[in-house]
């Protein structure tokens, strides 16, 4: 089983876009011709994860 840890330094309460960091880790796993499921786990109790589908930054 392969896993990675992504550490995000924050500066207060706000939304942080972690898309690039997650994509980099997925590309590392994909380069090994592996398939699987990505689980994103947040260890801090006051943190949440929001996933937006079909996000368009031009809108």
mmCIF file as Biopython writes it, N, C-alpha, C and O atoms, coordinates in Angstrom:
data_model
#
loop_
_atom_site.group_PDB
_atom_site.id
_atom_site.type_symbol
_atom_site.label_atom_id
_atom_site.label_alt_id
_atom_site.label_comp_id
_atom_site.label_asym_id
_atom_site.label_entity_id
_atom_site.label_seq_id
_atom_site.pdbx_PDB_ins_code
_atom_site.Cartn_x
_atom_site.Cartn_y
_atom_site.Cartn_z
_atom_site.occupancy
_atom_site.B_iso_or_equiv
_atom_site.auth_seq_id
_atom_site.auth_asym_id
_atom_site.pdbx_PDB_model_num
ATOM 1   N N  . UNK A ? 1  ? 0.847   -1.170 0.000   1.0 0.0 1  A 1 
ATOM 2   C CA . UNK A ? 1  ? 0.000   0.000  0.000   1.0 0.0 1  A 1 
ATOM 3   C C  . UNK A ? 1  ? 0.898   1.241  0.000   1.0 0.0 1  A 1 
ATOM 4   O O  . UNK A ? 1  ? 1.862   1.326  0.761   1.0 0.0 1  A 1 
ATOM 5   N N  . UNK A ? 2  ? 0.569   2.178  -0.850  1.0 0.0 2  A 1 
ATOM 6   C CA . UNK A ? 2  ? 1.294   3.448  -0.927  1.0 0.0 2  A 1 
ATOM 7   C C  . UNK A ? 2  ? 0.444   4.561  -0.327  1.0 0.0 2  A 1 
ATOM 8   O O  . UNK A ? 2  ? -0.772  4.612  -0.509  1.0 0.0 2  A 1 
ATOM 9   N N  . UNK A ? 3  ? 1.110   5.436  0.382   1.0 0.0 3  A 1 
ATOM 10  C CA . UNK A ? 3  ? 0.410   6.609  0.893   1.0 0.0 3  A 1 
ATOM 11  C C  . UNK A ? 3  ? 1.366   7.777  0.954   1.0 0.0 3  A 1 
ATOM 12  O O  . UNK A ? 3  ? 2.584   7.603  0.991   1.0 0.0 3  A 1 
ATOM 13  N N  . UNK A ? 4  ? 0.807   8.960  0.965   1.0 0.0 4  A 1 
ATOM 14  C CA . UNK A ? 4  ? 1.586   10.192 1.034   1.0 0.0 4  A 1 
ATOM 15  C C  . UNK A ? 4  ? 0.969   11.100 2.078   1.0 0.0 4  A 1 
ATOM 16  O O  . UNK A ? 4  ? -0.221  11.010 2.382   1.0 0.0 4  A 1 
ATOM 17  N N  . UNK A ? 5  ? 1.789   11.967 2.615   1.0 0.0 5  A 1 
ATOM 18  C CA . UNK A ? 5  ? 1.313   12.978 3.544   1.0 0.0 5  A 1 
ATOM 19  C C  . UNK A ? 5  ? 1.555   14.344 2.930   1.0 0.0 5  A 1 
ATOM 20  O O  . UNK A ? 5  ? 2.660   14.644 2.479   1.0 0.0 5  A 1 
ATOM 21  N N  . UNK A ? 6  ? 0.536   15.157 2.914   1.0 0.0 6  A 1 
ATOM 22  C CA . UNK A ? 6  ? 0.644   16.524 2.416   1.0 0.0 6  A 1 
ATOM 23  C C  . UNK A ? 6  ? 0.467   17.445 3.617   1.0 0.0 6  A 1 
ATOM 24  O O  . UNK A ? 6  ? -0.538  17.361 4.322   1.0 0.0 6  A 1 
ATOM 25  N N  . UNK A ? 7  ? 1.425   18.310 3.850   1.0 0.0 7  A 1 
ATOM 26  C CA . UNK A ? 7  ? 1.332   19.250 4.961   1.0 0.0 7  A 1 
ATOM 27  C C  . UNK A ? 7  ? 1.072   20.642 4.399   1.0 0.0 7  A 1 
ATOM 28  O O  . UNK A ? 7  ? 1.817   21.128 3.547   1.0 0.0 7  A 1 
ATOM 29  N N  . UNK A ? 8  ? 0.013   21.277 4.883   1.0 0.0 8  A 1 
ATOM 30  C CA . UNK A ? 8  ? -0.374  22.609 4.441   1.0 0.0 8  A 1 
ATOM 31  C C  . UNK A ? 8  ? -0.209  23.569 5.617   1.0 0.0 8  A 1 
ATOM 32  O O  . UNK A ? 8  ? -0.850  23.399 6.654   1.0 0.0 8  A 1 
ATOM 33  N N  . UNK A ? 9  ? 0.639   24.565 5.461   1.0 0.0 9  A 1 
ATOM 34  C CA . UNK A ? 9  ? 0.777   25.604 6.481   1.0 0.0 9  A 1 
ATOM 35  C C  . UNK A ? 9  ? -0.300  26.650 6.258   1.0 0.0 9  A 1 
ATOM 36  O O  . UNK A ? 9  ? -0.447  27.175 5.154   1.0 0.0 9  A 1 
ATOM 37  N N  . UNK A ? 10 ? -1.046  26.949 7.299   1.0 0.0 10 A 1 
ATOM 38  C CA . UNK A ? 10 ? -2.151  27.894 7.179   1.0 0.0 10 A 1 
ATOM 39  C C  . UNK A ? 10 ? -1.883  29.146 8.004   1.0 0.0 10 A 1 
ATOM 40  O O  . UNK A ? 10 ? -1.035  29.158 8.895   1.0 0.0 10 A 1 
ATOM 41  N N  . UNK A ? 11 ? -2.627  30.194 7.683   1.0 0.0 11 A 1 
ATOM 42  C CA . UNK A ? 11 ? -2.512  31.467 8.383   1.0 0.0 11 A 1 
ATOM 43  C C  . UNK A ? 11 ? -3.903  31.980 8.744   1.0 0.0 11 A 1 
ATOM 44  O O  . UNK A ? 11 ? -4.331  33.028 8.259   1.0 0.0 11 A 1 
ATOM 45  N N  . UNK A ? 12 ? -4.587  31.256 9.577   1.0 0.0 12 A 1 
ATOM 46  C CA . UNK A ? 12 ? -5.893  31.705 10.015  1.0 0.0 12 A 1 
ATOM 47  C C  . UNK A ? 12 ? -7.043  31.005 9.319   1.0 0.0 12 A 1 
ATOM 48  O O  . UNK A ? 12 ? -6.850  30.151 8.453   1.0 0.0 12 A 1 
ATOM 49  N N  . UNK A ? 13 ? -8.230  31.385 9.716   1.0 0.0 13 A 1 
ATOM 50  C CA . UNK A ? 13 ? -9.443  30.772 9.190   1.0 0.0 13 A 1 
ATOM 51  C C  . UNK A ? 13 ? -9.768  31.322 7.809   1.0 0.0 13 A 1 
ATOM 52  O O  . UNK A ? 13 ? -9.979  32.524 7.646   1.0 0.0 13 A 1 
ATOM 53  N N  . UNK A ? 14 ? -9.807  30.458 6.836   1.0 0.0 14 A 1 
ATOM 54  C CA . UNK A ? 14 ? -10.164 30.787 5.452   1.0 0.0 14 A 1 
ATOM 55  C C  . UNK A ? 14 ? -10.144 29.499 4.642   1.0 0.0 14 A 1 
ATOM 56  O O  . UNK A ? 14 ? -9.814  28.437 5.170   1.0 0.0 14 A 1 
ATOM 57  N N  . UNK A ? 15 ? -10.492 29.585 3.375   1.0 0.0 15 A 1 
ATOM 58  C CA . UNK A ? 15 ? -10.399 28.454 2.468   1.0 0.0 15 A 1 
ATOM 59  C C  . UNK A ? 15 ? -8.994  28.424 1.874   1.0 0.0 15 A 1 
ATOM 60  O O  . UNK A ? 15 ? -8.435  29.465 1.527   1.0 0.0 15 A 1 
ATOM 61  N N  . UNK A ? 16 ? -8.433  27.231 1.762   1.0 0.0 16 A 1 
ATOM 62  C CA . UNK A ? 16 ? -7.127  27.044 1.137   1.0 0.0 16 A 1 
ATOM 63  C C  . UNK A ? 16 ? -7.292  26.055 -0.011  1.0 0.0 16 A 1 
ATOM 64  O O  . UNK A ? 16 ? -7.842  24.969 0.170   1.0 0.0 16 A 1 
ATOM 65  N N  . UNK A ? 17 ? -6.820  26.431 -1.176  1.0 0.0 17 A 1 
ATOM 66  C CA . UNK A ? 17 ? -6.906  25.563 -2.344  1.0 0.0 17 A 1 
ATOM 67  C C  . UNK A ? 17 ? -5.709  24.607 -2.320  1.0 0.0 17 A 1 
ATOM 68  O O  . UNK A ? 17 ? -4.565  25.033 -2.478  1.0 0.0 17 A 1 
ATOM 69  N N  . UNK A ? 18 ? -5.979  23.324 -2.122  1.0 0.0 18 A 1 
ATOM 70  C CA . UNK A ? 18 ? -4.907  22.327 -2.049  1.0 0.0 18 A 1 
ATOM 71  C C  . UNK A ? 18 ? -4.891  21.428 -3.292  1.0 0.0 18 A 1 
ATOM 72  O O  . UNK A ? 18 ? -4.257  20.373 -3.296  1.0 0.0 18 A 1 
ATOM 73  N N  . UNK A ? 19 ? -5.590  21.856 -4.333  1.0 0.0 19 A 1 
ATOM 74  C CA . UNK A ? 19 ? -5.707  21.055 -5.550  1.0 0.0 19 A 1 
ATOM 75  C C  . UNK A ? 19 ? -4.344  20.689 -6.133  1.0 0.0 19 A 1 
ATOM 76  O O  . UNK A ? 19 ? -4.109  19.526 -6.460  1.0 0.0 19 A 1 
ATOM 77  N N  . UNK A ? 20 ? -3.447  21.659 -6.268  1.0 0.0 20 A 1 
ATOM 78  C CA . UNK A ? 20 ? -2.142  21.388 -6.877  1.0 0.0 20 A 1 
ATOM 79  C C  . UNK A ? 20 ? -1.349  20.362 -6.078  1.0 0.0 20 A 1 
ATOM 80  O O  . UNK A ? 20 ? -0.717  19.479 -6.658  1.0 0.0 20 A 1 
ATOM 81  N N  . UNK A ? 21 ? -1.375  20.472 -4.752  1.0 0.0 21 A 1 
ATOM 82  C CA . UNK A ? 21 ? -0.638  19.531 -3.910  1.0 0.0 21 A 1 
ATOM 83  C C  . UNK A ? 21 ? -1.183  18.112 -4.049  1.0 0.0 21 A 1 
ATOM 84  O O  . UNK A ? 21 ? -0.416  17.152 -4.126  1.0 0.0 21 A 1 
ATOM 85  N N  . UNK A ? 22 ? -2.504  17.984 -4.081  1.0 0.0 22 A 1 
ATOM 86  C CA . UNK A ? 22 ? -3.130  16.666 -4.226  1.0 0.0 22 A 1 
ATOM 87  C C  . UNK A ? 22 ? -2.816  16.090 -5.604  1.0 0.0 22 A 1 
ATOM 88  O O  . UNK A ? 22 ? -2.495  14.908 -5.721  1.0 0.0 22 A 1 
ATOM 89  N N  . UNK A ? 23 ? -2.906  16.913 -6.644  1.0 0.0 23 A 1 
ATOM 90  C CA . UNK A ? 23 ? -2.613  16.432 -7.997  1.0 0.0 23 A 1 
ATOM 91  C C  . UNK A ? 23 ? -1.168  15.957 -8.132  1.0 0.0 23 A 1 
ATOM 92  O O  . UNK A ? 23 ? -0.911  14.955 -8.800  1.0 0.0 23 A 1 
ATOM 93  N N  . UNK A ? 24 ? -0.220  16.661 -7.507  1.0 0.0 24 A 1 
ATOM 94  C CA . UNK A ? 24 ? 1.184   16.235 -7.556  1.0 0.0 24 A 1 
ATOM 95  C C  . UNK A ? 24 ? 1.361   14.850 -6.950  1.0 0.0 24 A 1 
ATOM 96  O O  . UNK A ? 24 ? 2.072   14.012 -7.505  1.0 0.0 24 A 1 
ATOM 97  N N  . UNK A ? 25 ? 0.721   14.609 -5.822  1.0 0.0 25 A 1 
ATOM 98  C CA . UNK A ? 25 ? 0.836   13.301 -5.177  1.0 0.0 25 A 1 
ATOM 99  C C  . UNK A ? 25 ? 0.184   12.210 -6.017  1.0 0.0 25 A 1 
ATOM 100 O O  . UNK A ? 25 ? 0.712   11.102 -6.117  1.0 0.0 25 A 1 
ATOM 101 N N  . UNK A ? 26 ? -0.969  12.519 -6.624  1.0 0.0 26 A 1 
ATOM 102 C CA . UNK A ? 26 ? -1.631  11.539 -7.484  1.0 0.0 26 A 1 
ATOM 103 C C  . UNK A ? 26 ? -0.795  11.229 -8.716  1.0 0.0 26 A 1 
ATOM 104 O O  . UNK A ? 26 ? -0.748  10.082 -9.160  1.0 0.0 26 A 1 
ATOM 105 N N  . UNK A ? 27 ? -0.132  12.244 -9.275  1.0 0.0 27 A 1 
ATOM 106 C CA . UNK A ? 27 ? 0.726   12.009 -10.443 1.0 0.0 27 A 1 
ATOM 107 C C  . UNK A ? 27 ? 1.907   11.122 -10.090 1.0 0.0 27 A 1 
ATOM 108 O O  . UNK A ? 27 ? 2.326   10.301 -10.906 1.0 0.0 27 A 1 
ATOM 109 N N  . UNK A ? 28 ? 2.451   11.271 -8.890  1.0 0.0 28 A 1 
ATOM 110 C CA . UNK A ? 28 ? 3.550   10.398 -8.456  1.0 0.0 28 A 1 
ATOM 111 C C  . UNK A ? 28 ? 3.104   8.942  -8.430  1.0 0.0 28 A 1 
ATOM 112 O O  . UNK A ? 28 ? 3.822   8.059  -8.898  1.0 0.0 28 A 1 
ATOM 113 N N  . UNK A ? 29 ? 1.921   8.694  -7.884  1.0 0.0 29 A 1 
ATOM 114 C CA . UNK A ? 29 ? 1.405   7.329  -7.840  1.0 0.0 29 A 1 
ATOM 115 C C  . UNK A ? 29 ? 1.060   6.819  -9.228  1.0 0.0 29 A 1 
ATOM 116 O O  . UNK A ? 29 ? 1.296   5.652  -9.541  1.0 0.0 29 A 1 
ATOM 117 N N  . UNK A ? 30 ? 0.499   7.691  -10.062 1.0 0.0 30 A 1 
ATOM 118 C CA . UNK A ? 30 ? 0.119   7.299  -11.416 1.0 0.0 30 A 1 
ATOM 119 C C  . UNK A ? 30 ? 1.343   6.973  -12.264 1.0 0.0 30 A 1 
ATOM 120 O O  . UNK A ? 30 ? 1.259   6.140  -13.166 1.0 0.0 30 A 1 
ATOM 121 N N  . UNK A ? 31 ? 2.478   7.614  -11.992 1.0 0.0 31 A 1 
ATOM 122 C CA . UNK A ? 31 ? 3.691   7.348  -12.772 1.0 0.0 31 A 1 
ATOM 123 C C  . UNK A ? 31 ? 4.208   5.936  -12.534 1.0 0.0 31 A 1 
ATOM 124 O O  . UNK A ? 31 ? 5.017   5.438  -13.317 1.0 0.0 31 A 1 
ATOM 125 N N  . UNK A ? 32 ? 3.761   5.291  -11.481 1.0 0.0 32 A 1 
ATOM 126 C CA . UNK A ? 32 ? 4.151   3.912  -11.180 1.0 0.0 32 A 1 
ATOM 127 C C  . UNK A ? 32 ? 3.157   2.919  -11.770 1.0 0.0 32 A 1 
ATOM 128 O O  . UNK A ? 32 ? 3.202   1.730  -11.457 1.0 0.0 32 A 1 
ATOM 129 N N  . UNK A ? 33 ? 2.253   3.412  -12.629 1.0 0.0 33 A 1 
ATOM 130 C CA . UNK A ? 33 ? 1.219   2.598  -13.270 1.0 0.0 33 A 1 
ATOM 131 C C  . UNK A ? 33 ? 0.371   1.848  -12.250 1.0 0.0 33 A 1 
ATOM 132 O O  . UNK A ? 33 ? 0.025   0.683  -12.447 1.0 0.0 33 A 1 
ATOM 133 N N  . UNK A ? 34 ? 0.046   2.524  -11.172 1.0 0.0 34 A 1 
ATOM 134 C CA . UNK A ? 34 ? -0.800  1.926  -10.148 1.0 0.0 34 A 1 
ATOM 135 C C  . UNK A ? 34 ? -2.191  2.549  -10.227 1.0 0.0 34 A 1 
ATOM 136 O O  . UNK A ? 34 ? -2.350  3.675  -10.697 1.0 0.0 34 A 1 
ATOM 137 N N  . UNK A ? 35 ? -3.164  1.830  -9.777  1.0 0.0 35 A 1 
ATOM 138 C CA . UNK A ? 35 ? -4.515  2.360  -9.708  1.0 0.0 35 A 1 
ATOM 139 C C  . UNK A ? 35 ? -5.022  2.191  -8.285  1.0 0.0 35 A 1 
ATOM 140 O O  . UNK A ? 35 ? -4.479  1.405  -7.509  1.0 0.0 35 A 1 
ATOM 141 N N  . UNK A ? 36 ? -6.051  2.922  -7.959  1.0 0.0 36 A 1 
ATOM 142 C CA . UNK A ? 36 ? -6.574  2.810  -6.603  1.0 0.0 36 A 1 
ATOM 143 C C  . UNK A ? 36 ? -7.569  3.906  -6.303  1.0 0.0 36 A 1 
ATOM 144 O O  . UNK A ? 36 ? -8.148  4.515  -7.202  1.0 0.0 36 A 1 
ATOM 145 N N  . UNK A ? 37 ? -7.754  4.142  -5.029  1.0 0.0 37 A 1 
ATOM 146 C CA . UNK A ? 37 ? -8.700  5.135  -4.542  1.0 0.0 37 A 1 
ATOM 147 C C  . UNK A ? 37 ? -7.934  6.134  -3.690  1.0 0.0 37 A 1 
ATOM 148 O O  . UNK A ? 37 ? -7.068  5.753  -2.902  1.0 0.0 37 A 1 
ATOM 149 N N  . UNK A ? 38 ? -8.252  7.406  -3.848  1.0 0.0 38 A 1 
ATOM 150 C CA . UNK A ? 38 ? -7.627  8.443  -3.037  1.0 0.0 38 A 1 
ATOM 151 C C  . UNK A ? 38 ? -8.529  8.764  -1.855  1.0 0.0 38 A 1 
ATOM 152 O O  . UNK A ? 38 ? -9.706  9.079  -2.026  1.0 0.0 38 A 1 
ATOM 153 N N  . UNK A ? 39 ? -7.973  8.682  -0.668  1.0 0.0 39 A 1 
ATOM 154 C CA . UNK A ? 39 ? -8.672  9.063  0.555   1.0 0.0 39 A 1 
ATOM 155 C C  . UNK A ? 39 ? -7.969  10.285 1.111   1.0 0.0 39 A 1 
ATOM 156 O O  . UNK A ? 39 ? -6.762  10.254 1.356   1.0 0.0 39 A 1 
ATOM 157 N N  . UNK A ? 40 ? -8.713  11.355 1.311   1.0 0.0 40 A 1 
ATOM 158 C CA . UNK A ? 40 ? -8.143  12.556 1.915   1.0 0.0 40 A 1 
ATOM 159 C C  . UNK A ? 40 ? -8.635  12.619 3.350   1.0 0.0 40 A 1 
ATOM 160 O O  . UNK A ? 40 ? -9.837  12.687 3.603   1.0 0.0 40 A 1 
ATOM 161 N N  . UNK A ? 41 ? -7.696  12.596 4.285   1.0 0.0 41 A 1 
ATOM 162 C CA . UNK A ? 41 ? -8.024  12.569 5.706   1.0 0.0 41 A 1 
ATOM 163 C C  . UNK A ? 41 ? -7.437  13.802 6.369   1.0 0.0 41 A 1 
ATOM 164 O O  . UNK A ? 41 ? -6.237  14.056 6.266   1.0 0.0 41 A 1 
ATOM 165 N N  . UNK A ? 42 ? -8.268  14.560 7.042   1.0 0.0 42 A 1 
ATOM 166 C CA . UNK A ? 42 ? -7.843  15.766 7.736   1.0 0.0 42 A 1 
ATOM 167 C C  . UNK A ? 42 ? -7.707  15.424 9.219   1.0 0.0 42 A 1 
ATOM 168 O O  . UNK A ? 42 ? -8.662  14.969 9.847   1.0 0.0 42 A 1 
ATOM 169 N N  . UNK A ? 43 ? -6.511  15.648 9.776   1.0 0.0 43 A 1 
ATOM 170 C CA . UNK A ? 43 ? -6.287  15.239 11.168  1.0 0.0 43 A 1 
ATOM 171 C C  . UNK A ? 43 ? -6.735  16.277 12.184  1.0 0.0 43 A 1 
ATOM 172 O O  . UNK A ? 43 ? -6.899  15.937 13.356  1.0 0.0 43 A 1 
ATOM 173 N N  . UNK A ? 44 ? -6.935  17.503 11.794  1.0 0.0 44 A 1 
ATOM 174 C CA . UNK A ? 44 ? -7.306  18.544 12.752  1.0 0.0 44 A 1 
ATOM 175 C C  . UNK A ? 44 ? -8.809  18.555 12.955  1.0 0.0 44 A 1 
ATOM 176 O O  . UNK A ? 44 ? -9.569  18.451 11.992  1.0 0.0 44 A 1 
ATOM 177 N N  . UNK A ? 45 ? -9.241  18.680 14.196  1.0 0.0 45 A 1 
ATOM 178 C CA . UNK A ? 45 ? -10.671 18.573 14.506  1.0 0.0 45 A 1 
ATOM 179 C C  . UNK A ? 45 ? -11.497 19.758 14.038  1.0 0.0 45 A 1 
ATOM 180 O O  . UNK A ? 45 ? -12.704 19.619 13.841  1.0 0.0 45 A 1 
ATOM 181 N N  . UNK A ? 46 ? -10.882 20.920 13.853  1.0 0.0 46 A 1 
ATOM 182 C CA . UNK A ? 46 ? -11.661 22.085 13.426  1.0 0.0 46 A 1 
ATOM 183 C C  . UNK A ? 46 ? -11.481 22.387 11.945  1.0 0.0 46 A 1 
ATOM 184 O O  . UNK A ? 46 ? -11.791 23.489 11.493  1.0 0.0 46 A 1 
ATOM 185 N N  . UNK A ? 47 ? -10.988 21.426 11.196  1.0 0.0 47 A 1 
ATOM 186 C CA . UNK A ? 47 ? -10.758 21.604 9.767   1.0 0.0 47 A 1 
ATOM 187 C C  . UNK A ? 47 ? -11.792 20.801 8.988   1.0 0.0 47 A 1 
ATOM 188 O O  . UNK A ? 47 ? -12.241 19.745 9.433   1.0 0.0 47 A 1 
ATOM 189 N N  . UNK A ? 48 ? -12.157 21.306 7.840   1.0 0.0 48 A 1 
ATOM 190 C CA . UNK A ? 48 ? -13.090 20.604 6.974   1.0 0.0 48 A 1 
ATOM 191 C C  . UNK A ? 48 ? -12.542 20.550 5.555   1.0 0.0 48 A 1 
ATOM 192 O O  . UNK A ? 48 ? -11.641 21.308 5.198   1.0 0.0 48 A 1 
ATOM 193 N N  . UNK A ? 49 ? -13.087 19.658 4.759   1.0 0.0 49 A 1 
ATOM 194 C CA . UNK A ? 49 ? -12.667 19.501 3.373   1.0 0.0 49 A 1 
ATOM 195 C C  . UNK A ? 49 ? -13.870 19.735 2.478   1.0 0.0 49 A 1 
ATOM 196 O O  . UNK A ? 49 ? -14.907 19.094 2.649   1.0 0.0 49 A 1 
ATOM 197 N N  . UNK A ? 50 ? -13.741 20.644 1.529   1.0 0.0 50 A 1 
ATOM 198 C CA . UNK A ? 50 ? -14.805 20.934 0.580   1.0 0.0 50 A 1 
ATOM 199 C C  . UNK A ? 50 ? -14.337 20.513 -0.809  1.0 0.0 50 A 1 
ATOM 200 O O  . UNK A ? 50 ? -13.237 20.868 -1.232  1.0 0.0 50 A 1 
ATOM 201 N N  . UNK A ? 51 ? -15.161 19.769 -1.506  1.0 0.0 51 A 1 
ATOM 202 C CA . UNK A ? 51 ? -14.832 19.320 -2.859  1.0 0.0 51 A 1 
ATOM 203 C C  . UNK A ? 51 ? -15.844 19.929 -3.813  1.0 0.0 51 A 1 
ATOM 204 O O  . UNK A ? 51 ? -17.050 19.750 -3.642  1.0 0.0 51 A 1 
ATOM 205 N N  . UNK A ? 52 ? -15.357 20.648 -4.817  1.0 0.0 52 A 1 
ATOM 206 C CA . UNK A ? 52 ? -16.217 21.265 -5.822  1.0 0.0 52 A 1 
ATOM 207 C C  . UNK A ? 52 ? -16.011 20.562 -7.152  1.0 0.0 52 A 1 
ATOM 208 O O  . UNK A ? 52 ? -14.883 20.448 -7.633  1.0 0.0 52 A 1 
ATOM 209 N N  . UNK A ? 53 ? -17.091 20.095 -7.741  1.0 0.0 53 A 1 
ATOM 210 C CA . UNK A ? 53 ? -17.022 19.418 -9.021  1.0 0.0 53 A 1 
ATOM 211 C C  . UNK A ? 53 ? -17.215 20.414 -10.141 1.0 0.0 53 A 1 
ATOM 212 O O  . UNK A ? 53 ? -18.052 21.311 -10.038 1.0 0.0 53 A 1 
ATOM 213 N N  . UNK A ? 54 ? -16.456 20.268 -11.206 1.0 0.0 54 A 1 
ATOM 214 C CA . UNK A ? 54 ? -16.555 21.097 -12.403 1.0 0.0 54 A 1 
ATOM 215 C C  . UNK A ? 54 ? -16.330 22.573 -12.088 1.0 0.0 54 A 1 
ATOM 216 O O  . UNK A ? 54 ? -17.023 23.439 -12.622 1.0 0.0 54 A 1 
ATOM 217 N N  . UNK A ? 55 ? -15.385 22.848 -11.241 1.0 0.0 55 A 1 
ATOM 218 C CA . UNK A ? 55 ? -15.049 24.235 -10.875 1.0 0.0 55 A 1 
ATOM 219 C C  . UNK A ? 55 ? -14.441 24.951 -12.066 1.0 0.0 55 A 1 
ATOM 220 O O  . UNK A ? 55 ? -13.536 24.426 -12.714 1.0 0.0 55 A 1 
ATOM 221 N N  . UNK A ? 56 ? -14.929 26.137 -12.355 1.0 0.0 56 A 1 
ATOM 222 C CA . UNK A ? 56 ? -14.404 26.940 -13.466 1.0 0.0 56 A 1 
ATOM 223 C C  . UNK A ? 56 ? -13.946 28.280 -12.912 1.0 0.0 56 A 1 
ATOM 224 O O  . UNK A ? 56 ? -14.784 29.105 -12.546 1.0 0.0 56 A 1 
ATOM 225 N N  . UNK A ? 57 ? -12.630 28.523 -12.840 1.0 0.0 57 A 1 
ATOM 226 C CA . UNK A ? 57 ? -12.137 29.776 -12.278 1.0 0.0 57 A 1 
ATOM 227 C C  . UNK A ? 57 ? -12.489 31.002 -13.110 1.0 0.0 57 A 1 
ATOM 228 O O  . UNK A ? 57 ? -12.326 32.124 -12.628 1.0 0.0 57 A 1 
ATOM 229 N N  . UNK A ? 58 ? -12.965 30.832 -14.340 1.0 0.0 58 A 1 
ATOM 230 C CA . UNK A ? 58 ? -13.317 31.954 -15.207 1.0 0.0 58 A 1 
ATOM 231 C C  . UNK A ? 58 ? -14.681 32.549 -14.876 1.0 0.0 58 A 1 
ATOM 232 O O  . UNK A ? 58 ? -15.011 33.641 -15.338 1.0 0.0 58 A 1 
ATOM 233 N N  . UNK A ? 59 ? -15.468 31.839 -14.083 1.0 0.0 59 A 1 
ATOM 234 C CA . UNK A ? 59 ? -16.821 32.331 -13.744 1.0 0.0 59 A 1 
ATOM 235 C C  . UNK A ? 59 ? -16.794 33.229 -12.539 1.0 0.0 59 A 1 
ATOM 236 O O  . UNK A ? 59 ? -17.838 33.727 -12.118 1.0 0.0 59 A 1 
#
